[in-house]
Amino acid sequence: MSLIHPESRERARRYAERYGRTLVGELGWGKDGIVFETNGGTAIKALKHLESYINERNVYIRLFEREISDVNP
């Protein structure tokens, strides 16, 4: 695993541990955070700043409210 976003990585590790999972690899990263694969076939996205989390969460809420499940590029 790389040294990208070490604080986010540690938060993701603790979150995974809380739910009986471990991080098994990186799926991707960017300026705001990093996405990890878990041993449970799931993914955990850890963001660097609270504001980034709130913005992204709000997008998912709006998509859910509009019943949007697929986005085509």
SEFIZA-3560 file (N, C-alpha, C; in Angstrom, 3 decimals):
REM SEFIZA-3560
<numar><xx>0.832</xx><yy>-1.187</yy><zz>0.000</zz><atom>N</atom></numar>
<numar><xx>0.000</xx><yy>0.000</yy><zz>0.000</zz><atom>CA</atom></numar>
<numar><xx>0.873</xx><yy>1.246</yy><zz>0.000</zz><atom>C</atom></numar>
<numar><xx>0.427</xx><yy>2.243</yy><zz>-0.693</zz><atom>N</atom></numar>
<numar><xx>1.198</xx><yy>3.475</yy><zz>-0.811</zz><atom>CA</atom></numar>
<numar><xx>1.057</xx><yy>4.334</yy><zz>0.445</zz><atom>C</atom></numar>
<numar><xx>1.795</xx><yy>5.416</yy><zz>0.441</zz><atom>N</atom></numar>
<numar><xx>1.744</xx><yy>6.341</yy><zz>1.578</zz><atom>CA</atom></numar>
<numar><xx>0.814</xx><yy>7.514</yy><zz>1.304</zz><atom>C</atom></numar>
<numar><xx>-0.076</xx><yy>7.382</yy><zz>0.320</zz><atom>N</atom></numar>
<numar><xx>-1.043</xx><yy>8.430</yy><zz>-0.005</zz><atom>CA</atom></numar>
<numar><xx>-2.076</xx><yy>8.519</yy><zz>1.118</zz><atom>C</atom></numar>
<numar><xx>-2.373</xx><yy>9.702</yy><zz>1.578</zz><atom>N</atom></numar>
<numar><xx>-3.417</xx><yy>9.958</yy><zz>2.585</zz><atom>CA</atom></numar>
<numar><xx>-3.288</xx><yy>9.063</yy><zz>3.830</zz><atom>C</atom></numar>
<numar><xx>-2.190</xx><yy>9.128</yy><zz>4.565</zz><atom>N</atom></numar>
<numar><xx>-2.018</xx><yy>8.234</yy><zz>5.726</zz><atom>CA</atom></numar>
<numar><xx>-3.089</xx><yy>8.393</yy><zz>6.806</zz><atom>C</atom></numar>
<numar><xx>-3.579</xx><yy>9.630</yy><zz>7.033</zz><atom>N</atom></numar>
<numar><xx>-4.614</xx><yy>9.815</yy><zz>8.052</zz><atom>CA</atom></numar>
<numar><xx>-5.922</xx><yy>9.165</yy><zz>7.616</zz><atom>C</atom></numar>
<numar><xx>-6.249</xx><yy>9.311</yy><zz>6.342</zz><atom>N</atom></numar>
<numar><xx>-7.469</xx><yy>8.698</yy><zz>5.807</zz><atom>CA</atom></numar>
<numar><xx>-7.360</xx><yy>7.181</yy><zz>5.869</zz><atom>C</atom></numar>
<numar><xx>-6.188</xx><yy>6.673</yy><zz>5.559</zz><atom>N</atom></numar>
<numar><xx>-5.951</xx><yy>5.229</yy><zz>5.613</zz><atom>CA</atom></numar>
<numar><xx>-6.203</xx><yy>4.685</yy><zz>7.018</zz><atom>C</atom></numar>
<numar><xx>-5.723</xx><yy>5.390</yy><zz>8.020</zz><atom>N</atom></numar>
<numar><xx>-5.895</xx><yy>4.935</yy><zz>9.403</zz><atom>CA</atom></numar>
<numar><xx>-7.363</xx><yy>4.979</yy><zz>9.808</zz><atom>C</atom></numar>
<numar><xx>-8.081</xx><yy>6.025</yy><zz>9.412</zz><atom>N</atom></numar>
<numar><xx>-9.514</xx><yy>6.079</yy><zz>9.714</zz><atom>CA</atom></numar>
<numar><xx>-10.254</xx><yy>4.937</yy><zz>9.039</zz><atom>C</atom></numar>
<numar><xx>-9.901</xx><yy>4.631</yy><zz>7.801</zz><atom>N</atom></numar>
<numar><xx>-10.545</xx><yy>3.531</yy><zz>7.074</zz><atom>CA</atom></numar>
<numar><xx>-10.248</xx><yy>2.202</yy><zz>7.756</zz><atom>C</atom></numar>
<numar><xx>-9.014</xx><yy>2.030</yy><zz>8.216</zz><atom>N</atom></numar>
<numar><xx>-8.639</xx><yy>0.790</yy><zz>8.901</zz><atom>CA</atom></numar>
<numar><xx>-9.457</xx><yy>0.601</yy><zz>10.168</zz><atom>C</atom></numar>
<numar><xx>-9.596</xx><yy>1.674</yy><zz>10.957</zz><atom>N</atom></numar>
<numar><xx>-10.376</xx><yy>1.589</yy><zz>12.202</zz><atom>CA</atom></numar>
<numar><xx>-11.853</xx><yy>1.316</yy><zz>11.910</zz><atom>C</atom></numar>
<numar><xx>-12.390</xx><yy>1.968</yy><zz>10.875</zz><atom>N</atom></numar>
<numar><xx>-13.792</xx><yy>1.750</yy><zz>10.498</zz><atom>CA</atom></numar>
<numar><xx>-14.004</xx><yy>0.296</yy><zz>10.079</zz><atom>C</atom></numar>
<numar><xx>-13.124</xx><yy>-0.213</yy><zz>9.246</zz><atom>N</atom></numar>
<numar><xx>-13.233</xx><yy>-1.600</yy><zz>8.786</zz><atom>CA</atom></numar>
<numar><xx>-13.170</xx><yy>-2.557</yy><zz>9.977</zz><atom>C</atom></numar>
<numar><xx>-12.245</xx><yy>-2.320</yy><zz>10.863</zz><atom>N</atom></numar>
<numar><xx>-12.075</xx><yy>-3.169</yy><zz>12.040</zz><atom>CA</atom></numar>
<numar><xx>-13.337</xx><yy>-3.200</yy><zz>12.894</zz><atom>C</atom></numar>
<numar><xx>-13.984</xx><yy>-2.070</yy><zz>13.030</zz><atom>N</atom></numar>
<numar><xx>-15.216</xx><yy>-1.969</yy><zz>13.813</zz><atom>CA</atom></numar>
<numar><xx>-16.302</xx><yy>-2.897</yy><zz>13.272</zz><atom>C</atom></numar>
<numar><xx>-16.265</xx><yy>-3.167</yy><zz>11.966</zz><atom>N</atom></numar>
<numar><xx>-17.271</xx><yy>-4.023</yy><zz>11.340</zz><atom>CA</atom></numar>
<numar><xx>-16.713</xx><yy>-5.394</yy><zz>10.947</zz><atom>C</atom></numar>
<numar><xx>-15.602</xx><yy>-5.770</yy><zz>11.572</zz><atom>N</atom></numar>
<numar><xx>-15.034</xx><yy>-7.103</yy><zz>11.354</zz><atom>CA</atom></numar>
<numar><xx>-14.387</xx><yy>-7.286</yy><zz>9.995</zz><atom>C</atom></numar>
<numar><xx>-13.924</xx><yy>-6.215</yy><zz>9.389</zz><atom>N</atom></numar>
<numar><xx>-13.296</xx><yy>-6.266</yy><zz>8.072</zz><atom>CA</atom></numar>
<numar><xx>-11.844</xx><yy>-5.819</yy><zz>8.174</zz><atom>C</atom></numar>
<numar><xx>-11.085</xx><yy>-6.152</yy><zz>7.138</zz><atom>N</atom></numar>
<numar><xx>-9.722</xx><yy>-5.640</yy><zz>7.005</zz><atom>CA</atom></numar>
<numar><xx>-9.575</xx><yy>-5.063</yy><zz>5.602</zz><atom>C</atom></numar>
<numar><xx>-8.671</xx><yy>-4.105</yy><zz>5.481</zz><atom>N</atom></numar>
<numar><xx>-8.380</xx><yy>-3.521</yy><zz>4.177</zz><atom>CA</atom></numar>
<numar><xx>-7.434</xx><yy>-4.461</yy><zz>3.446</zz><atom>C</atom></numar>
<numar><xx>-7.752</xx><yy>-4.777</yy><zz>2.180</zz><atom>N</atom></numar>
<numar><xx>-6.910</xx><yy>-5.711</yy><zz>1.435</zz><atom>CA</atom></numar>
<numar><xx>-6.247</xx><yy>-5.072</yy><zz>0.221</zz><atom>C</atom></numar>
<numar><xx>-6.626</xx><yy>-3.869</yy><zz>-0.114</zz><atom>N</atom></numar>
<numar><xx>-5.993</xx><yy>-3.202</yy><zz>-1.245</zz><atom>CA</atom></numar>
<numar><xx>-6.625</xx><yy>-1.858</yy><zz>-1.527</zz><atom>C</atom></numar>
<numar><xx>-5.951</xx><yy>-1.102</yy><zz>-2.377</zz><atom>N</atom></numar>
<numar><xx>-6.443</xx><yy>0.206</yy><zz>-2.794</zz><atom>CA</atom></numar>
<numar><xx>-7.172</xx><yy>0.051</yy><zz>-4.122</zz><atom>C</atom></numar>
<numar><xx>-8.337</xx><yy>0.671</yy><zz>-4.227</zz><atom>N</atom></numar>
<numar><xx>-9.081</xx><yy>0.675</yy><zz>-5.483</zz><atom>CA</atom></numar>
<numar><xx>-8.839</xx><yy>1.954</yy><zz>-6.269</zz><atom>C</atom></numar>
<numar><xx>-8.454</xx><yy>3.014</yy><zz>-5.574</zz><atom>N</atom></numar>
<numar><xx>-8.172</xx><yy>4.278</yy><zz>-6.237</zz><atom>CA</atom></numar>
<numar><xx>-8.006</xx><yy>5.392</yy><zz>-5.231</zz><atom>C</atom></numar>
<numar><xx>-7.465</xx><yy>6.508</yy><zz>-5.698</zz><atom>N</atom></numar>
<numar><xx>-7.278</xx><yy>7.657</yy><zz>-4.819</zz><atom>CA</atom></numar>
<numar><xx>-7.239</xx><yy>8.927</yy><zz>-5.654</zz><atom>C</atom></numar>
<numar><xx>-7.437</xx><yy>10.034</yy><zz>-4.956</zz><atom>N</atom></numar>
<numar><xx>-7.390</xx><yy>11.348</yy><zz>-5.587</zz><atom>CA</atom></numar>
<numar><xx>-7.020</xx><yy>12.386</yy><zz>-4.564</zz><atom>C</atom></numar>
<numar><xx>-7.232</xx><yy>13.647</yy><zz>-4.908</zz><atom>N</atom></numar>
<numar><xx>-6.795</xx><yy>14.722</yy><zz>-4.011</zz><atom>CA</atom></numar>
<numar><xx>-7.576</xx><yy>14.756</yy><zz>-2.702</zz><atom>C</atom></numar>
<numar><xx>-8.805</xx><yy>14.220</yy><zz>-2.683</zz><atom>N</atom></numar>
<numar><xx>-9.647</xx><yy>14.307</yy><zz>-1.498</zz><atom>CA</atom></numar>
<numar><xx>-9.642</xx><yy>13.058</yy><zz>-0.627</zz><atom>C</atom></numar>
<numar><xx>-9.156</xx><yy>11.939</yy><zz>-1.134</zz><atom>N</atom></numar>
<numar><xx>-9.205</xx><yy>10.734</yy><zz>-0.324</zz><atom>CA</atom></numar>
<numar><xx>-8.798</xx><yy>9.502</yy><zz>-1.084</zz><atom>C</atom></numar>
<numar><xx>-9.182</xx><yy>8.358</yy><zz>-0.531</zz><atom>N</atom></numar>
<numar><xx>-8.733</xx><yy>7.071</yy><zz>-1.057</zz><atom>CA</atom></numar>
<numar><xx>-9.834</xx><yy>6.033</yy><zz>-0.844</zz><atom>C</atom></numar>
<numar><xx>-9.929</xx><yy>5.074</yy><zz>-1.763</zz><atom>N</atom></numar>
<numar><xx>-10.929</xx><yy>4.007</yy><zz>-1.685</zz><atom>CA</atom></numar>
<numar><xx>-10.198</xx><yy>2.685</yy><zz>-1.511</zz><atom>C</atom></numar>
<numar><xx>-10.656</xx><yy>1.909</yy><zz>-0.536</zz><atom>N</atom></numar>
<numar><xx>-10.040</xx><yy>0.622</yy><zz>-0.227</zz><atom>CA</atom></numar>
<numar><xx>-11.006</xx><yy>-0.527</yy><zz>-0.480</zz><atom>C</atom></numar>
<numar><xx>-10.460</xx><yy>-1.637</yy><zz>-0.889</zz><atom>N</atom></numar>
<numar><xx>-11.209</xx><yy>-2.893</yy><zz>-0.958</zz><atom>CA</atom></numar>
<numar><xx>-11.089</xx><yy>-3.565</yy><zz>0.397</zz><atom>C</atom></numar>
<numar><xx>-12.156</xx><yy>-4.237</yy><zz>0.843</zz><atom>N</atom></numar>
<numar><xx>-12.100</xx><yy>-4.971</yy><zz>2.105</zz><atom>CA</atom></numar>
<numar><xx>-12.168</xx><yy>-6.470</yy><zz>1.838</zz><atom>C</atom></numar>
<numar><xx>-11.869</xx><yy>-7.227</yy><zz>2.864</zz><atom>N</atom></numar>
<numar><xx>-11.946</xx><yy>-8.683</yy><zz>2.756</zz><atom>CA</atom></numar>
<numar><xx>-13.385</xx><yy>-9.176</yy><zz>2.696</zz><atom>C</atom></numar>
<numar><xx>-14.359</xx><yy>-8.307</yy><zz>2.818</zz><atom>N</atom></numar>
<numar><xx>-15.764</xx><yy>-8.689</yy><zz>2.754</zz><atom>CA</atom></numar>
<numar><xx>-16.403</xx><yy>-8.409</yy><zz>1.404</zz><atom>C</atom></numar>
<numar><xx>-15.583</xx><yy>-8.099</yy><zz>0.403</zz><atom>N</atom></numar>
<numar><xx>-16.133</xx><yy>-7.806</yy><zz>-0.911</zz><atom>CA</atom></numar>
<numar><xx>-16.809</xx><yy>-6.448</yy><zz>-0.991</zz><atom>C</atom></numar>
<numar><xx>-16.442</xx><yy>-5.563</yy><zz>-0.099</zz><atom>N</atom></numar>
<numar><xx>-17.000</xx><yy>-4.213</yy><zz>-0.070</zz><atom>CA</atom></numar>
<numar><xx>-15.870</xx><yy>-3.200</yy><zz>-0.250</zz><atom>C</atom></numar>
<numar><xx>-16.241</xx><yy>-1.940</yy><zz>-0.304</zz><atom>N</atom></numar>
<numar><xx>-15.254</xx><yy>-0.866</yy><zz>-0.413</zz><atom>CA</atom></numar>
<numar><xx>-15.520</xx><yy>0.174</yy><zz>0.659</zz><atom>C</atom></numar>
<numar><xx>-14.459</xx><yy>0.813</yy><zz>1.098</zz><atom>N</atom></numar>
<numar><xx>-14.540</xx><yy>1.909</yy><zz>2.066</zz><atom>CA</atom></numar>
<numar><xx>-13.831</xx><yy>3.098</yy><zz>1.453</zz><atom>C</atom></numar>
<numar><xx>-14.520</xx><yy>4.231</yy><zz>1.417</zz><atom>N</atom></numar>
<numar><xx>-13.920</xx><yy>5.459</yy><zz>0.915</zz><atom>CA</atom></numar>
<numar><xx>-13.639</xx><yy>6.364</yy><zz>2.105</zz><atom>C</atom></numar>
<numar><xx>-12.394</xx><yy>6.752</yy><zz>2.258</zz><atom>N</atom></numar>
<numar><xx>-11.994</xx><yy>7.632</yy><zz>3.353</zz><atom>CA</atom></numar>
<numar><xx>-11.563</xx><yy>8.966</yy><zz>2.759</zz><atom>C</atom></numar>
<numar><xx>-12.226</xx><yy>10.027</yy><zz>3.183</zz><atom>N</atom></numar>
<numar><xx>-11.932</xx><yy>11.355</yy><zz>2.668</zz><atom>CA</atom></numar>
<numar><xx>-11.061</xx><yy>12.131</yy><zz>3.648</zz><atom>C</atom></numar>
<numar><xx>-10.256</xx><yy>12.995</yy><zz>3.092</zz><atom>N</atom></numar>
<numar><xx>-9.278</xx><yy>13.742</yy><zz>3.878</zz><atom>CA</atom></numar>
<numar><xx>-9.913</xx><yy>14.802</yy><zz>4.773</zz><atom>C</atom></numar>
<numar><xx>-10.993</xx><yy>15.447</yy><zz>4.294</zz><atom>N</atom></numar>
<numar><xx>-11.597</xx><yy>16.554</yy><zz>5.036</zz><atom>CA</atom></numar>
<numar><xx>-13.098</xx><yy>16.318</yy><zz>5.236</zz><atom>C</atom></numar>
<numar><xx>-13.601</xx><yy>16.764</yy><zz>6.352</zz><atom>N</atom></numar>
<numar><xx>-15.025</xx><yy>16.639</yy><zz>6.659</zz><atom>CA</atom></numar>
<numar><xx>-15.884</xx><yy>17.299</yy><zz>5.580</zz><atom>C</atom></numar>
<numar><xx>-15.476</xx><yy>18.455</yy><zz>5.087</zz><atom>N</atom></numar>
<numar><xx>-16.251</xx><yy>19.147</yy><zz>4.057</zz><atom>CA</atom></numar>
<numar><xx>-16.405</xx><yy>18.284</yy><zz>2.800</zz><atom>C</atom></numar>
<numar><xx>-15.367</xx><yy>17.570</yy><zz>2.419</zz><atom>N</atom></numar>
<numar><xx>-15.445</xx><yy>16.674</yy><zz>1.257</zz><atom>CA</atom></numar>
<numar><xx>-16.459</xx><yy>15.568</yy><zz>1.510</zz><atom>C</atom></numar>
<numar><xx>-16.453</xx><yy>15.022</yy><zz>2.718</zz><atom>N</atom></numar>
<numar><xx>-17.416</xx><yy>13.980</yy><zz>3.072</zz><atom>CA</atom></numar>
<numar><xx>-18.845</xx><yy>14.521</yy><zz>2.984</zz><atom>C</atom></numar>
<numar><xx>-19.085</xx><yy>15.685</yy><zz>3.557</zz><atom>N</atom></numar>
<numar><xx>-20.435</xx><yy>16.265</yy><zz>3.569</zz><atom>CA</atom></numar>
<numar><xx>-20.916</xx><yy>16.526</yy><zz>2.142</zz><atom>C</atom></numar>
<numar><xx>-20.054</xx><yy>17.085</yy><zz>1.305</zz><atom>N</atom></numar>
<numar><xx>-20.440</xx><yy>17.335</yy><zz>-0.086</zz><atom>CA</atom></numar>
<numar><xx>-20.795</xx><yy>16.040</yy><zz>-0.805</zz><atom>C</atom></numar>
<numar><xx>-19.970</xx><yy>15.031</yy><zz>-0.650</zz><atom>N</atom></numar>
<numar><xx>-20.229</xx><yy>13.763</yy><zz>-1.332</zz><atom>CA</atom></numar>
<numar><xx>-21.482</xx><yy>13.084</yy><zz>-0.779</zz><atom>C</atom></numar>
<numar><xx>-21.640</xx><yy>13.102</yy><zz>0.523</zz><atom>N</atom></numar>
<numar><xx>-22.842</xx><yy>12.529</yy><zz>1.128</zz><atom>CA</atom></numar>
<numar><xx>-24.099</xx><yy>13.200</yy><zz>0.587</zz><atom>C</atom></numar>
<numar><xx>-24.060</xx><yy>14.524</yy><zz>0.453</zz><atom>N</atom></numar>
<numar><xx>-25.219</xx><yy>15.255</yy><zz>-0.051</zz><atom>CA</atom></numar>
<numar><xx>-25.546</xx><yy>14.880</yy><zz>-1.492</zz><atom>C</atom></numar>
<numar><xx>-24.539</xx><yy>14.600</yy><zz>-2.281</zz><atom>N</atom></numar>
<numar><xx>-24.781</xx><yy>14.141</yy><zz>-3.653</zz><atom>CA</atom></numar>
<numar><xx>-25.511</xx><yy>12.806</yy><zz>-3.623</zz><atom>C</atom></numar>
<numar><xx>-25.047</xx><yy>11.866</yy><zz>-2.807</zz><atom>N</atom></numar>
<numar><xx>-25.704</xx><yy>10.554</yy><zz>-2.714</zz><atom>CA</atom></numar>
<numar><xx>-27.146</xx><yy>10.692</yy><zz>-2.224</zz><atom>C</atom></numar>
<numar><xx>-27.388</xx><yy>11.606</yy><zz>-1.310</zz><atom>N</atom></numar>
<numar><xx>-28.758</xx><yy>11.833</yy><zz>-0.829</zz><atom>CA</atom></numar>
<numar><xx>-29.636</xx><yy>12.336</yy><zz>-1.960</zz><atom>C</atom></numar>
<numar><xx>-29.135</xx><yy>13.302</yy><zz>-2.734</zz><atom>N</atom></numar>
<numar><xx>-29.929</xx><yy>13.822</yy><zz>-3.864</zz><atom>CA</atom></numar>
<numar><xx>-30.195</xx><yy>12.740</yy><zz>-4.903</zz><atom>C</atom></numar>
<numar><xx>-29.200</xx><yy>11.910</yy><zz>-5.203</zz><atom>N</atom></numar>
<numar><xx>-29.406</xx><yy>10.811</yy><zz>-6.154</zz><atom>CA</atom></numar>
<numar><xx>-30.475</xx><yy>9.849</yy><zz>-5.630</zz><atom>C</atom></numar>
<numar><xx>-30.412</xx><yy>9.512</yy><zz>-4.361</zz><atom>N</atom></numar>
<numar><xx>-31.386</xx><yy>8.614</yy><zz>-3.749</zz><atom>CA</atom></numar>
<numar><xx>-32.788</xx><yy>9.209</yy><zz>-3.812</zz><atom>C</atom></numar>
<numar><xx>-32.904</xx><yy>10.479</yy><zz>-3.465</zz><atom>N</atom></numar>
<numar><xx>-34.210</xx><yy>11.138</yy><zz>-3.475</zz><atom>CA</atom></numar>
<numar><xx>-34.835</xx><yy>11.158</yy><zz>-4.870</zz><atom>C</atom></numar>
<numar><xx>-34.001</xx><yy>11.212</yy><zz>-5.886</zz><atom>N</atom></numar>
<numar><xx>-34.488</xx><yy>11.244</yy><zz>-7.271</zz><atom>CA</atom></numar>
<numar><xx>-34.546</xx><yy>9.844</yy><zz>-7.893</zz><atom>C</atom></numar>
<numar><xx>-34.264</xx><yy>8.835</yy><zz>-7.063</zz><atom>N</atom></numar>
<numar><xx>-34.273</xx><yy>7.427</yy><zz>-7.482</zz><atom>CA</atom></numar>
<numar><xx>-33.345</xx><yy>7.171</yy><zz>-8.663</zz><atom>C</atom></numar>
<numar><xx>-32.200</xx><yy>7.823</yy><zz>-8.657</zz><atom>N</atom></numar>
<numar><xx>-31.189</xx><yy>7.626</yy><zz>-9.692</zz><atom>CA</atom></numar>
<numar><xx>-30.201</xx><yy>6.571</yy><zz>-9.206</zz><atom>C</atom></numar>
<numar><xx>-30.074</xx><yy>5.496</yy><zz>-9.964</zz><atom>N</atom></numar>
<numar><xx>-29.143</xx><yy>4.439</yy><zz>-9.570</zz><atom>CA</atom></numar>
<numar><xx>-28.038</xx><yy>4.209</yy><zz>-10.598</zz><atom>C</atom></numar>
<numar><xx>-28.205</xx><yy>4.753</yy><zz>-11.801</zz><atom>N</atom></numar>
<numar><xx>-27.187</xx><yy>4.630</yy><zz>-12.847</zz><atom>CA</atom></numar>
<numar><xx>-26.888</xx><yy>6.002</yy><zz>-13.413</zz><atom>C</atom></numar>
<numar><xx>-25.600</xx><yy>6.243</yy><zz>-13.656</zz><atom>N</atom></numar>
<numar><xx>-25.173</xx><yy>7.490</yy><zz>-14.272</zz><atom>CA</atom></numar>
<numar><xx>-24.306</xx><yy>7.121</yy><zz>-15.464</zz><atom>C</atom></numar>
<numar><xx>-24.683</xx><yy>7.594</yy><zz>-16.640</zz><atom>N</atom></numar>
<numar><xx>-23.911</xx><yy>7.311</yy><zz>-17.852</zz><atom>CA</atom></numar>
<numar><xx>-23.000</xx><yy>8.484</yy><zz>-18.166</zz><atom>C</atom></numar>
<numar><xx>-21.737</xx><yy>8.179</yy><zz>-18.489</zz><atom>N</atom></numar>
<numar><xx>-20.789</xx><yy>9.277</yy><zz>-18.818</zz><atom>CA</atom></numar>
<numar><xx>-21.143</xx><yy>9.945</yy><zz>-20.131</zz><atom>C</atom></numar>
//
